[in-house]
């Protein structure tokens, strides 16, 4: 058997895919339903490997997202940082949960993330005016089991530890 | 965390973070191209597979349209000529023609909070901050950020955008401010008694020196005159099809007026 290669790119590549999914043009009506792909990828890695993907990673990814999205610089960075902090605080618990219970937690975390963004948008005077703003929490929750399984496969194939 | 709060405050105050954004966006703009490329390619495949009949029909339509346009252009040329002559008579130095450049939108979705799009032309092509962007039907927005190969456009229906406009019917001036949620424009601070009707067309007034004068901005779709309020609530439907057009025009307006940004664009 071939020895496990040191695949350092296995983690960045998932973030790259998450970025692409975040920026991919979608039909007009789906605009509020886009799941929080980057947050989901971050939750997975910080839950499994909190010593490799941590709050600092979340901050840098959030900053890149702010530049790409044209939002207030630091807005997504702050929201991701705080959310990932809590994920890392309870990563051992999250790992033990069955998939369905994990999904519920993801729903809560995405909602929390959205809540921080909501507050910031409120501060700068353009809070979202539609209840659909909270839809990503639901779509992320529904997609979480698949994301989790795909990421698990990916992690095992490239033996990331 | 403290750093991100600091960043946010600085960015909101507009204090010198523009440069940071530009530097950060240089490596990221390559990424924007990467996302956009497959979508354009698929579109091209779709075009290549279009049936012959469809193309023939489109061709006929376009020819008819071109004929119409030519007729209109001829008329316009005459008018423009006359206008130039009259202006020359009045010793006015205003230029009618500006330099234009056609740019493509990159197929990138932004955050639903912000109405911005990304173009495939950047400071390499002389694009500068504050430059007006038009499409076939009207004013689309202006450039707020440039990197060497991309630039970011703030659409006129964004909350942070305001365009000085003028009624074509009677010359009433106002400011059209965007609304990111309804994708419409509002006229702000317009007194109740002003003469504005539904279906009036508003064009850029050229005040503020950002947008060249005379390009269509929008059509009035509703007016609410609530006597309890100080101002009338007037909604405009933007003439530019910011959700549909793929190609846009970058305009170098009257080069004498906007002197500082030109220098930045040329470097």
Interface residues (C-beta under 8 A of the other chain):
Chain A: X19 X20 X22 X23 X24 X25 X26 X28 X31 X32 X34 X59 X62 X63 X64 X67 X68 X69 X70 X71 X72 X73 X74 X75 X77 X78 X81 X82 X120 X121 X124 X125 X126 X128 X129 X130
Chain B: X1 X3 X4 X5 X6 X7 X8 X10 X11 X12 X17 X20 X21 X24 X25 X28 X31 X32 X34 X35 X39 X107 X108 X109 X110 X111 X112 X113 X114 X116 X145 X152 X159 X180 X181 X243
